[in-house]
Amino acid sequence: MAYVIQDSCISCGACEPECPVSCITAGDSIYVIDESACIDCGACANVCPVDAPQPK
């Protein structure tokens, strides 16, 4: 199950460098996870100050 970033994202960028497979990128207004590359490790969720990454 991949993680997805919810609308609560504040675009702080804390999640992007934590992803071991580099599947997080900056979108237009929030960060976006490439679900096909996500390995469901939860590293992004562990560092997010607003709990925006959630399991799909």
Jmol script that loads the backbone (N, CA, C; Angstrom):
load data "model"
ATOM      1  N   MET A   1       0.849  -1.180   0.000  1.00  0.00           N
ATOM      2  CA  MET A   1       0.000   0.000   0.000  1.00  0.00           C
ATOM      3  C   MET A   1       0.896   1.244   0.000  1.00  0.00           C
ATOM      4  N   ALA A   2       0.693   2.114  -0.909  1.00  0.00           N
ATOM      5  CA  ALA A   2       1.491   3.334  -1.023  1.00  0.00           C
ATOM      6  C   ALA A   2       0.967   4.420  -0.089  1.00  0.00           C
ATOM      7  N   TYR A   3       1.829   5.374   0.182  1.00  0.00           N
ATOM      8  CA  TYR A   3       1.414   6.562   0.921  1.00  0.00           C
ATOM      9  C   TYR A   3       0.972   7.622  -0.077  1.00  0.00           C
ATOM     10  N   VAL A   4       0.065   8.484   0.351  1.00  0.00           N
ATOM     11  CA  VAL A   4      -0.340   9.648  -0.435  1.00  0.00           C
ATOM     12  C   VAL A   4      -0.280  10.854   0.489  1.00  0.00           C
ATOM     13  N   ILE A   5      -0.053  12.011  -0.081  1.00  0.00           N
ATOM     14  CA  ILE A   5       0.015  13.235   0.716  1.00  0.00           C
ATOM     15  C   ILE A   5      -1.330  13.938   0.646  1.00  0.00           C
ATOM     16  N   GLN A   6      -1.883  14.187   1.816  1.00  0.00           N
ATOM     17  CA  GLN A   6      -3.203  14.811   1.938  1.00  0.00           C
ATOM     18  C   GLN A   6      -3.111  16.324   1.730  1.00  0.00           C
ATOM     19  N   ASP A   7      -4.274  16.954   1.578  1.00  0.00           N
ATOM     20  CA  ASP A   7      -4.351  18.398   1.376  1.00  0.00           C
ATOM     21  C   ASP A   7      -3.834  19.212   2.564  1.00  0.00           C
ATOM     22  N   SER A   8      -3.621  18.567   3.689  1.00  0.00           N
ATOM     23  CA  SER A   8      -3.111  19.276   4.865  1.00  0.00           C
ATOM     24  C   SER A   8      -1.626  19.629   4.732  1.00  0.00           C
ATOM     25  N   CYS A   9      -0.981  19.166   3.665  1.00  0.00           N
ATOM     26  CA  CYS A   9       0.442  19.446   3.405  1.00  0.00           C
ATOM     27  C   CYS A   9       0.689  20.955   3.400  1.00  0.00           C
ATOM     28  N   ILE A  10       1.752  21.372   4.106  1.00  0.00           N
ATOM     29  CA  ILE A  10       2.111  22.789   4.151  1.00  0.00           C
ATOM     30  C   ILE A  10       3.345  23.087   3.285  1.00  0.00           C
ATOM     31  N   SER A  11       3.728  22.138   2.468  1.00  0.00           N
ATOM     32  CA  SER A  11       4.861  22.274   1.530  1.00  0.00           C
ATOM     33  C   SER A  11       6.159  22.686   2.224  1.00  0.00           C
ATOM     34  N   CYS A  12       6.422  22.108   3.383  1.00  0.00           N
ATOM     35  CA  CYS A  12       7.648  22.442   4.110  1.00  0.00           C
ATOM     36  C   CYS A  12       8.867  21.727   3.535  1.00  0.00           C
ATOM     37  N   GLY A  13       8.632  20.604   2.839  1.00  0.00           N
ATOM     38  CA  GLY A  13       9.724  19.872   2.211  1.00  0.00           C
ATOM     39  C   GLY A  13      10.444  18.892   3.108  1.00  0.00           C
ATOM     40  N   ALA A  14       9.993  18.702   4.326  1.00  0.00           N
ATOM     41  CA  ALA A  14      10.666  17.782   5.257  1.00  0.00           C
ATOM     42  C   ALA A  14      10.655  16.348   4.754  1.00  0.00           C
ATOM     43  N   CYS A  15       9.620  15.966   4.039  1.00  0.00           N
ATOM     44  CA  CYS A  15       9.459  14.580   3.599  1.00  0.00           C
ATOM     45  C   CYS A  15      10.380  14.194   2.440  1.00  0.00           C
ATOM     46  N   GLU A  16      10.604  15.108   1.535  1.00  0.00           N
ATOM     47  CA  GLU A  16      11.324  14.783   0.294  1.00  0.00           C
ATOM     48  C   GLU A  16      12.695  14.147   0.520  1.00  0.00           C
ATOM     49  N   PRO A  17      13.567  14.723   1.349  1.00  0.00           N
ATOM     50  CA  PRO A  17      14.890  14.100   1.516  1.00  0.00           C
ATOM     51  C   PRO A  17      14.868  12.799   2.314  1.00  0.00           C
ATOM     52  N   GLU A  18      13.787  12.520   3.015  1.00  0.00           N
ATOM     53  CA  GLU A  18      13.696  11.307   3.824  1.00  0.00           C
ATOM     54  C   GLU A  18      13.318  10.078   3.015  1.00  0.00           C
ATOM     55  N   CYS A  19      12.771  10.255   1.828  1.00  0.00           N
ATOM     56  CA  CYS A  19      12.305   9.131   1.021  1.00  0.00           C
ATOM     57  C   CYS A  19      13.501   8.350   0.450  1.00  0.00           C
ATOM     58  N   PRO A  20      13.627   7.064   0.814  1.00  0.00           N
ATOM     59  CA  PRO A  20      14.780   6.284   0.342  1.00  0.00           C
ATOM     60  C   PRO A  20      14.737   5.943  -1.148  1.00  0.00           C
ATOM     61  N   VAL A  21      13.575   6.091  -1.786  1.00  0.00           N
ATOM     62  CA  VAL A  21      13.468   5.800  -3.217  1.00  0.00           C
ATOM     63  C   VAL A  21      13.170   7.048  -4.037  1.00  0.00           C
ATOM     64  N   SER A  22      13.273   8.205  -3.426  1.00  0.00           N
ATOM     65  CA  SER A  22      13.100   9.507  -4.097  1.00  0.00           C
ATOM     66  C   SER A  22      11.811   9.604  -4.908  1.00  0.00           C
ATOM     67  N   CYS A  23      10.702   9.186  -4.322  1.00  0.00           N
ATOM     68  CA  CYS A  23       9.433   9.244  -5.056  1.00  0.00           C
ATOM     69  C   CYS A  23       8.567  10.437  -4.656  1.00  0.00           C
ATOM     70  N   ILE A  24       9.106  11.361  -3.862  1.00  0.00           N
ATOM     71  CA  ILE A  24       8.360  12.546  -3.442  1.00  0.00           C
ATOM     72  C   ILE A  24       8.899  13.759  -4.179  1.00  0.00           C
ATOM     73  N   THR A  25       7.996  14.517  -4.786  1.00  0.00           N
ATOM     74  CA  THR A  25       8.385  15.721  -5.506  1.00  0.00           C
ATOM     75  C   THR A  25       7.444  16.867  -5.143  1.00  0.00           C
ATOM     76  N   ALA A  26       7.900  18.078  -5.376  1.00  0.00           N
ATOM     77  CA  ALA A  26       7.072  19.250  -5.125  1.00  0.00           C
ATOM     78  C   ALA A  26       6.036  19.372  -6.230  1.00  0.00           C
ATOM     79  N   GLY A  27       4.782  19.454  -5.841  1.00  0.00           N
ATOM     80  CA  GLY A  27       3.712  19.663  -6.804  1.00  0.00           C
ATOM     81  C   GLY A  27       3.378  21.138  -6.892  1.00  0.00           C
ATOM     82  N   ASP A  28       2.246  21.454  -7.484  1.00  0.00           N
ATOM     83  CA  ASP A  28       1.846  22.855  -7.622  1.00  0.00           C
ATOM     84  C   ASP A  28       1.621  23.526  -6.268  1.00  0.00           C
ATOM     85  N   SER A  29       0.892  22.858  -5.371  1.00  0.00           N
ATOM     86  CA  SER A  29       0.616  23.473  -4.075  1.00  0.00           C
ATOM     87  C   SER A  29       1.001  22.589  -2.897  1.00  0.00           C
ATOM     88  N   ILE A  30       1.153  21.279  -3.130  1.00  0.00           N
ATOM     89  CA  ILE A  30       1.575  20.344  -2.092  1.00  0.00           C
ATOM     90  C   ILE A  30       2.572  19.366  -2.683  1.00  0.00           C
ATOM     91  N   TYR A  31       3.265  18.645  -1.815  1.00  0.00           N
ATOM     92  CA  TYR A  31       4.178  17.612  -2.302  1.00  0.00           C
ATOM     93  C   TYR A  31       3.376  16.407  -2.778  1.00  0.00           C
ATOM     94  N   VAL A  32       3.963  15.631  -3.686  1.00  0.00           N
ATOM     95  CA  VAL A  32       3.263  14.514  -4.315  1.00  0.00           C
ATOM     96  C   VAL A  32       4.144  13.267  -4.228  1.00  0.00           C
ATOM     97  N   ILE A  33       3.510  12.129  -3.961  1.00  0.00           N
ATOM     98  CA  ILE A  33       4.213  10.850  -3.920  1.00  0.00           C
ATOM     99  C   ILE A  33       3.851  10.042  -5.165  1.00  0.00           C
ATOM    100  N   ASP A  34       4.863   9.536  -5.844  1.00  0.00           N
ATOM    101  CA  ASP A  34       4.643   8.639  -6.980  1.00  0.00           C
ATOM    102  C   ASP A  34       4.271   7.277  -6.397  1.00  0.00           C
ATOM    103  N   GLU A  35       2.999   6.957  -6.437  1.00  0.00           N
ATOM    104  CA  GLU A  35       2.489   5.744  -5.804  1.00  0.00           C
ATOM    105  C   GLU A  35       3.104   4.467  -6.382  1.00  0.00           C
ATOM    106  N   SER A  36       3.489   4.497  -7.635  1.00  0.00           N
ATOM    107  CA  SER A  36       4.067   3.297  -8.249  1.00  0.00           C
ATOM    108  C   SER A  36       5.486   3.034  -7.757  1.00  0.00           C
ATOM    109  N   ALA A  37       6.142   4.043  -7.218  1.00  0.00           N
ATOM    110  CA  ALA A  37       7.509   3.887  -6.718  1.00  0.00           C
ATOM    111  C   ALA A  37       7.572   3.786  -5.192  1.00  0.00           C
ATOM    112  N   CYS A  38       6.525   4.188  -4.512  1.00  0.00           N
ATOM    113  CA  CYS A  38       6.493   4.185  -3.042  1.00  0.00           C
ATOM    114  C   CYS A  38       6.632   2.757  -2.515  1.00  0.00           C
ATOM    115  N   ILE A  39       7.521   2.582  -1.515  1.00  0.00           N
ATOM    116  CA  ILE A  39       7.738   1.259  -0.935  1.00  0.00           C
ATOM    117  C   ILE A  39       7.046   1.113   0.421  1.00  0.00           C
ATOM    118  N   ASP A  40       6.195   2.050   0.786  1.00  0.00           N
ATOM    119  CA  ASP A  40       5.387   1.966   2.005  1.00  0.00           C
ATOM    120  C   ASP A  40       6.246   1.884   3.262  1.00  0.00           C
ATOM    121  N   CYS A  41       7.327   2.644   3.313  1.00  0.00           N
ATOM    122  CA  CYS A  41       8.222   2.582   4.473  1.00  0.00           C
ATOM    123  C   CYS A  41       7.792   3.516   5.599  1.00  0.00           C
ATOM    124  N   GLY A  42       7.060   4.586   5.268  1.00  0.00           N
ATOM    125  CA  GLY A  42       6.587   5.520   6.281  1.00  0.00           C
ATOM    126  C   GLY A  42       7.591   6.565   6.715  1.00  0.00           C
ATOM    127  N   ALA A  43       8.740   6.619   6.064  1.00  0.00           N
ATOM    128  CA  ALA A  43       9.753   7.608   6.440  1.00  0.00           C
ATOM    129  C   ALA A  43       9.220   9.027   6.299  1.00  0.00           C
ATOM    130  N   CYS A  44       8.435   9.279   5.285  1.00  0.00           N
ATOM    131  CA  CYS A  44       7.867  10.607   5.068  1.00  0.00           C
ATOM    132  C   CYS A  44       6.892  10.976   6.188  1.00  0.00           C
ATOM    133  N   ALA A  45       6.084  10.024   6.587  1.00  0.00           N
ATOM    134  CA  ALA A  45       5.092  10.266   7.638  1.00  0.00           C
ATOM    135  C   ALA A  45       5.766  10.545   8.979  1.00  0.00           C
ATOM    136  N   ASN A  46       6.906   9.927   9.216  1.00  0.00           N
ATOM    137  CA  ASN A  46       7.605  10.098  10.487  1.00  0.00           C
ATOM    138  C   ASN A  46       8.156  11.503  10.691  1.00  0.00           C
ATOM    139  N   VAL A  47       8.418  12.235   9.615  1.00  0.00           N
ATOM    140  CA  VAL A  47       9.009  13.573   9.749  1.00  0.00           C
ATOM    141  C   VAL A  47       8.028  14.702   9.470  1.00  0.00           C
ATOM    142  N   CYS A  48       6.842  14.395   8.986  1.00  0.00           N
ATOM    143  CA  CYS A  48       5.886  15.436   8.617  1.00  0.00           C
ATOM    144  C   CYS A  48       5.272  16.098   9.856  1.00  0.00           C
ATOM    145  N   PRO A  49       5.361  17.433   9.950  1.00  0.00           N
ATOM    146  CA  PRO A  49       4.814  18.115  11.120  1.00  0.00           C
ATOM    147  C   PRO A  49       3.288  18.182  11.152  1.00  0.00           C
ATOM    148  N   VAL A  50       2.629  17.897  10.021  1.00  0.00           N
ATOM    149  CA  VAL A  50       1.156  17.971   9.992  1.00  0.00           C
ATOM    150  C   VAL A  50       0.516  16.641   9.620  1.00  0.00           C
ATOM    151  N   ASP A  51       1.278  15.567   9.630  1.00  0.00           N
ATOM    152  CA  ASP A  51       0.767  14.222   9.329  1.00  0.00           C
ATOM    153  C   ASP A  51       0.073  14.136   7.973  1.00  0.00           C
ATOM    154  N   ALA A  52       0.619  14.827   6.972  1.00  0.00           N
ATOM    155  CA  ALA A  52       0.005  14.818   5.639  1.00  0.00           C
ATOM    156  C   ALA A  52       0.180  13.492   4.894  1.00  0.00           C
ATOM    157  N   PRO A  53       1.331  12.818   4.965  1.00  0.00           N
ATOM    158  CA  PRO A  53       1.444  11.521   4.286  1.00  0.00           C
ATOM    159  C   PRO A  53       0.645  10.466   5.063  1.00  0.00           C
ATOM    160  N   GLN A  54      -0.234   9.797   4.362  1.00  0.00           N
ATOM    161  CA  GLN A  54      -1.077   8.769   4.972  1.00  0.00           C
ATOM    162  C   GLN A  54      -1.116   7.559   4.063  1.00  0.00           C
ATOM    163  N   PRO A  55      -1.248   6.365   4.633  1.00  0.00           N
ATOM    164  CA  PRO A  55      -1.406   5.175   3.784  1.00  0.00           C
ATOM    165  C   PRO A  55      -2.669   5.300   2.937  1.00  0.00           C
ATOM    166  N   LYS A  56      -2.569   4.875   1.702  1.00  0.00           N
ATOM    167  CA  LYS A  56      -3.719   4.983   0.804  1.00  0.00           C
ATOM    168  C   LYS A  56      -4.755   3.944   1.155  1.00  0.00           C
TER     169      LYS A  56
END
end "model"
wireframe off; spacefill off
backbone 0.3
color backbone group
